[in-house]
Amino acid sequence: MIHANDHYLKKGESMSKSTRLIELLLYINKRHKFTARELAQEFNVSYRTILRDLDELSGLGLPFYSEVGHGGGYYVIAEKMLPPLFLKETEAMALYFSFQSLEFVPTLPFKTETDYALEKLYQHFSQEARKRIKKMNGRIAFWNPPRQKQALHLDELLEAAVEHTPITIVYEKEDELMERIIQPIGIYSSHGFWYCPSYCFTRNAIRLFRADRIKQVEKTRKEAVDLPFQSVQEWLSEAEETGEKSVNFLVELSRTGIRKAQSIVDVERFIKVEEDGSGWIEAVVPEQELPYFVQVIWTLGPEAVIKEPQVAIDLIKEKVQAMWTNYV
């Protein structure tokens, strides 16, 4: 093991404070518990100097706490701190606007952490850079209109995917709540919605779940299965190649249909309006979500006409036939 003072101290030289703080951060991050005397010996400084250094690191947000008495010392909380990153100002601004591109996405994994990281980054810019950012804010936007429905369990879904852990969910489908045990492959965002392709233990097959319809998530003791996909990108690639997972959905709307459709959260972002006030809905939707979207269009009555796919047209015909039968 290379000790900090072996690496930095030569012929009685003293380590600079900034270097020592960085080395302290790296040293502490590798340990669950440490003492101030241990650090003082490791870094060849006085006990009081180490206490001042620890106080500074605590002020910077290093997550640790102290306990007194026999066997006491400092304990590192699970969260780790990264050492300082030295970025050019242009690189830091690129990161800042990358973060800001997520501003209009209402639900994100680690949403709170993203907001804090953005604020920390902004506070470290020079006055000149802050002025330039304010000017840029008025000239660039990553527009993604906020949705009323939010996916509340993205963190749990992502954690289950990373750890290959089955979970029990309560899922809303066509105004009905159902319980399913699933093992997520991952999560992805598309057209304003979050999706979670998962192995469904009820169907014994991969199914696609819309994250905002997952109302509850709980751990389960169900044994994990070997998934056929190593990543959500792999699943998406196969879905694109086979063309079996999504379909083009095209609906013509009258002027009245436009007004009604604009009040429906799940379709309003797909609406295109002509100069005369009529228009259409055009979207690519997951194939297994098609019955749901057909049901939504059904509520618009004669003000909406599905043009494709044919399977959606057939579903509408079946509904019309069933309705007709009720009145014969």
N, C-alpha and C positions, 0 to 999 in steps of 0.2 A: 504493500500500500504506500502511495506517495503522500506524505503529509504536506499540509499547506506550507509550513515553515521550511521543509526540505526543499520545496520547489522555488520559493520566493526569497528566502533569506540566505544571504551569502556574506561571510566574513563580518557578522554582527550587524548587517544592515537591517533597518526596520521596514516592515511592510507598510505601504501607504494605506491610509484609512479607507479610501474608495476600493482599493484592491482587497483589503481585509473584509469589508462588508460583503463584497461579491463572493469571496471564498467562504465566508460564514454562511451565506445563503445556500451555497451548494452543499456545504458540509451538513447543515441542519436538515436540508431536504432529504438526505439519505438516512436520517435517523428518526426513530420514534421518540427516543428520550435522550436527554443530554444534561449536563450540569455546567454552570458557569466556570467552575474551576477546571473542568475538562477542556473547555474552549480556551481558557486563558493559557493553559499549558500547550495546547495544540498550536495556537497562533502566537505564542511567545510574547504575550502582553499581560498587563496587570489584570487582576480580578475586577477592579473598578472600571477599567477600560472596556472589558467585555460586557459588563452590565450596561454601560452607556451604548455600546453597539447593539445589544439586544433591544434596548429601548427604541433605538432608531429603526431597527428592522420591524419591530412591532408597530411603530407609527406608519411604516410603509405597507402594512397589511399582512406581514408574515403570520400565519395562523398557529400560535402556540400559547400555552398557558403554563403557570408554575404551581408547584405544590411544595409546601414546607414540611419539615419534620424528617424522621428517619425514612430513607428511601425516596425522599423527594427529589425535585429537579424540575426540568422543563420538559413538557410533552408536546409533540407536534400533532395538531389536528389533522384529520385525513387530507384536507386540501393542501396541495403543494404550490409553492411559488416558483415561477421561472426566474432564472437570472436575468439581469438587464440585457435588452437587445439594443444594439447600436445600429440605427437605421438612418439613412439619408432622409431629409425632410420630404423629398418627393416620394420616397417609398412609404413613409408614414402616412402621407396624404392619400396615397393609393389604397392603403389599408383602411383608412377612415371612410372613404367613399364606398369601399367594398362592404363595410359594416352598414353604412347608411342605405345601401341598396335594399336592405331588409326592412326598412322603416315601415313600409306600407303592408308588410306581411303580418297579419294580426296575431298569428300563433306560430311560435318557433320553439324548437328544443333549446333549452338554456337561454330563454328570452331575457331573464333578469341579468344574467351574466353578460349577454351581448350589450345590453344598455350600459352596464357599468364599464365594460371594456371601452366602449365608444367614448364615454365621458372621460375616462382616464387618459385615453389617447389625445383627446382634444386639449386637456389641461396641460399637456407637455409640449404643445406647439408654441412657437414664438409668436409674439404679437403680430408680426408681419404675416405669418402663416395663417393665423386665425382670421385676419382681415381678408386674406385671399379665399379662405374656405367660405366665409360669409358671402362673398361675391359669387363663388361657384354655386353655392346653395340656391341662388336665384336663377341659375342658368342650366342646372342639370337636375333631373328628377327620374327616379326609378319607380314609375307609377304602377301601382297594383291596387286598385280600389279596395278598401277594407270590406270584409264580409261580415255579416251579422252572426253567422255561425262560426264558432271557434273549436279547434281540436284541442281538448283539454288534457290529453294524456300522451302527448308526443314523447315526453321524457321517459315515461314508463315503457312505451312501445319500442323506443330506440334502445333502451337498456336491455329489454328482453331479447331484441335482435342481436345485440352485441354479445350477450352472455349465452345465447342459444337456449333460452328458457321459455317453456310453455307458460301461458297465463290464461286466466279466465276473464272474459269480457262480457259486458252487457251491451248488446248491439241493437240499434234502432233501425228497423227496415219496414217501410210501408206502414208507418204508424204503429208498429208492433215491436215490443222489446223481447229479445231472445238472448239466451246465454250460450256462449260458445267457448271452447278451449282452443286456443290457437298458439302457434309458434311463429312469431314474426320473422320474415326474411330481412326486412328493413322498412324504411319509410321514404316516400318521395312526394314532392309537390308538383301539381300539374293543374293549370287553368284555375288557380285560386283554391284548390282543394288539396288536402293531404291524404295520401293513400298508404295502406299498409298491406302489401301482399304477404300472406301467411299460410302455413299449413293448418288446415282446419281438421281437428280430430273427429268432428261429427261427420264431415263429408269424406274424410280420408283422402283429401286432395288439396292442392293449392287454391286458395280463394283470395279475392281482392276485397279489402274492407276500407270504407271511407272513414278516416280518422275522426271527423267531427260527429259521426254517428256512434262512436264508441263512448258510452256514457259512464262506464265503470270498469276499472281494471283491478284484478286481485291476483296474488301469487297462487300457484297450484302445485300439487305434488306430482302431477302427471310427468312421466318420463319423457325426455326429449327424443325427437326422431332425427335421423340424418336427412337434412334438407337437400334437394337436388340442385340448389343454387347457393353459391358461396358468397354472393353479394346481391344487393338490390339492383345494381347496374347490370349484372348478369341476367337477372329476371327480366328487366326492361328490354335488354337486347333481344332476348328470345321472343318476347311479346311483339316487338317491332318486326322481327323476321317472319314469324308465323302469321301475323295479322289476325290472330284469333282473339286477342285480348281487348281490342278497341275497334270502334266503328265510326264512320262519319254520320253525323246526325244533322239533318237539314229540315227546317220547318218554315213554311211561309206564314206570315202574320198580317192580318188586317191592321188598320189604324187602332181599332179597339183592342185587337189582340196584342199590339205593342204595349199599350197602356197597362193591360192586365199582366202581361209577362214581366214588365219592369218592376212589378211588386213582388215577384217570386225570386227569392234569393238564389236558388240553385240554377237559374237560367239567365238572370238579368245581365250578367257580364258577357254573355254570348250573343246579345241582340245587336243587329245592325239595322239602322233606320234609314229609309229612303227620304227624299225631299218631300214627298206627298204624305209622309207620316206612317206609311206602311213599312214593312221590312221583313226580316227573317232571323231565325236562330241558326247558327252554324257552329258546330263543336265536334270535337273528337272525344267520345266517351267510352269508358270501359264496357265491353260487351255485356257483362253480367249486370251493369247498372242500367241497361237499356229499358227494361220493364218499368223501372222507377221514373225515368224521364218521359216515357210514353204516358204514364199515369199523370204526370205534371201537365203535359200538353192536353190530355183529355179534359182537364178542368177548364181549359180555354174554350171548349166547345167549337162551334163553326168558325170562330175567329182565327183558328190555327189549322194548317194542313201540312201533315208530314209528307215530305218528298223522298226522303231516304233515311235509313236503309229499308229494304223491302220487308224485313222481319218486323220493323216497327210499324209499318203500314198494316201488316197482317194482324198485329196485336190490337191496333185501333179497330180494325174490321171485326175482330172477335168481340170487342167491347160493345160495338154498335149492335152486333147480332144479338148479344146477350140482353142488351137494353131493349131491343125490339121485341124479343121473346116475352119479356115481362109485360108488354102492353098488347099482345095479340090476344 
